[in-house]
Amino acid sequence: MKNATALFGIRAGRRALYEYGPYGNILRMEGNAAEDNPFRFSSEYADDELGLVYYNYRYYNPQNGRWVSRDPVIEKQRDNVYTYAYNTPSILIDARGQFAFAIALFNPIGVAVVAAAAVVVAVATVVVVAEKVIDEINSDTADKAVPETAPIAIPQKPKYGNCSKRRHSELNKEVGRKCKGPSMHCKNKNICKDEIERNIKRFQDCIDARTKINNECFNGGDNAHNDEIERALAGKKRCQDKLNQLL
């Protein structure tokens, strides 16, 4: 759905990496250019101060999957006028914060591909939701006033945990320096002892950097960092086993 998932430099290689939840909440963000780039989920402008994504007509909150203001096009009486992509972002796209639609509806070839490759239930879901969208556009009641609604306060997990934005950025850049670069694996049968020892040290440096940001900013509870630490520990163990075979 046109999400920015990585940034690359001509000489520096990958500068940023992003992973998102189904509604756009950031599950993982790393790299020395990750925070400087404001165009992330849906390639729209991310306002870090507000924790919102700007879609030109209104703001979207990826933490709870809702718009923060009413739909400027379909002002129709309904239970929830703040839903993003009709609560089905896996099959619909909203390019400007005005109207959610299924891409396949406007592409006959796309329809044929979906019909041939997708599960019947998924296709049926697209059709039902699409018909709902079209009915709402053509409805005679589309111009009805929407009653005043009070905003709902929903607690959000702080993006930077216990750290300030600046401190989180410093620690995240250290993770990039310690964990990125040439491969650290020891799978090569002809790998020499010195290279194995270097890789073991690099794995440990990466583990230390991720543990530091995880403990200082997230009290050790960030799932993305914990997963990467486990992978680094497994890689270090493989290298250590390889080294023991050579000794």
N, C-alpha and C positions, 0 to 999 in steps of 0.2 A: 504494500500500500504506500509506495514512495517514501518509506522511512530511510533516514540517513543511518547506515549501520557501521560505516567505517570511513576514515579520511586517510589519504596517503600523500606523502610528499615526494617530490622528484628524487631527492637524495636521501631523505631520512626514513623512507619506508612508511609503514603504518603509523600515523600520528594520533589516531583516535579510534575507539571501538565502542559501539553501543548495542545493548540488548534491551528489548522492551517487553512489557506485559501486553495482553490483548487489547487493553484500553490505552496504552501509551505510557504507562508508568515505567520509569527507567529501572531495570533490574540490574544492569551492569554498565558502568561507564568508566573507561580508563584510557590513558594516553596523555601526552603532554599538551595536546591541542583539544582534548575532549571538552573542557569547560569553556574554552574560548570560542568554540563554534556554537552559534545560537540556533542553527537549523538542524533539528533532530527528528522527533516523531512527526510523520507526515510531511517532512521537509518544511515545516512551518516554524515560525519564530518562537523560541522558548524563552520566556521571561523568568530568569532564575530568582529574581527578587520576589515575584508573586507565586512562583511554582506553577505557572499556567502556560498554555500554548496559545498564541494569537493567530486567528484564522482570517484576519482582515475585517470581518464583520463582527466577531465576538470572540471572547476568550473561552478556552476549554480547560477543565481540570482533569488531568490524566490520573490523579490519585483516586477519584471516585467515579470516573467515567461520565461526567456530566458537564454540560455547558453552564456558565455562570450567569447567562442572561437568556431571554426568550428568543425563539426562532424568528428572525426578521421577515421571513417569507410566509411560513405556514402558521399564522396566528389562530390556531383552532383550539376550541375547548377540549381538553383531554387531561388525563390524570397527571402526566409528567411531561412538561414542555421543555425539560432540560436534558433529555436523553441524547447521547451521542450515537449517531448512525443507527437509531432505533434499537439500541442495545444489541446489535449484531455486527460488530466491527470486523468479524472474520469473513463476512461475505458482502458487506457494503462499504462504500467509501464516501467521505464528505470532504470535498476538495477545498471549500472556502467557508465552511461554517454556515451554509445556507440550506443545503439540500443533500440528503444521503441517497445514493443509488447504487445498484449493482452494475458493474462495468459490462457484464455480458449482455445486459438488456439492449445496449446500443451497438453491439458488435455481433452480427449474425455468425461470423466464424467462431467467435468466443462462445456463443450459445452451443454450436455444434461440438466444440471441444469439451465444454462442460458436460453436455449430455452424454458424450462418449466415455469420458474419463471419470466423472464424479459419481459418488454413490447416489442412488435414487432419492434417498431422504434429503441429502444436501441440496439437490436440484429442486426438489419440492419446496424446501425452505426458502430458496432464492425467489421462486415464483410467488409464493404466498406473501413474502415481505414486499416484493416489488409491486404486487397488486395493491397492497396496503398503502404504499407510497403514492401510487398513481391515484387511488381513490381519494386520498387526502388532498392532493393538488386540485382535483376536479370537484371536490365537495362544495356544495352551495353554502356550507356553514364555515368555510375557511376564513371568512372575515369576521367571525365572532370574536368578541373581546375575551381575553384571557383574564381570569380573576387574579387579584393581587395575591402573591404567595410570599411567605417569609422564608428567607434563606435558611438552609439546614446546616448547622455547624457539625462538620465531620472531622474528627481528629486525623491528622496526617503524620506520617513518619517523617521526621526532619531529613532533608536531603543530605545534609552533611553531618548528621548524628549530633554528637556532643561538640564537634569542632566548628570553628568559624569557617567561612568559605575559603579564606586565605590559607588557614592551616591545613584544611582538607586538600587544597590544591598542592601545597608543598609535599604532603605525604604521598599524594597520588602520583606526583611527578617522580618521587623517589621509587615508587613501585615500578613505574615505567622504565627508569634507568636500570633497575636491578633485574627485572623480569623479562624485558624485551631484548631483541637482538638475535644473534645466531642461535641455532638450535642447541639445546643442552642435553639431548638424549645420548645414551651410550649404546645404541643398537648396532653400530658399525663393528663388524667382527675384527677389523684391523685397527681399531682405535688404540692409541698408545696410552701408557700409564699417566703421563703428564696431562693429557687432554681429559682423561677421566677425573683426575684430581681437580682440574679447573672447573669441570662441569659440576662436581659435587659442591665446590665452594659457591658457584653461581646459584645453584639450587638453594643453598642455605641462605645466601644473601637475599634472594627473592622471598623465601619463607619469612625471614626476619622483617623485611619491608612490609609485607602484607599483614603480618601479625601486629606490627606497630600501628598501622592505620586502623586495623580492625578493632584492636583493644582501646586505642585512644579515642576514636570517633564513634564506635558502635558497641563498646563494651563486649567485644568478641562475638557479636551476634549477627554480623553481616553474612548472609548465605553465599553471596558471590565470592567474597574473599575466602571464606571457609572452604568452598569447593576448590578454589585455585591452590590453597595451601595443601589440601589433601593430594591434589595432582602433583604438586612439587615434591611433597614428601615421598610419593610413590616413585617419581623419577629419580630422586636422590638415592633411594634404596636400590633401584636397579643399577645405578652407577656404582654404588658401594659394593654390591654383589659382584659386579664385573671386575672391580679392582681387587677384591679378595681372591678371585680366580687367578689373577696375574701374579699375586704375591706368593 
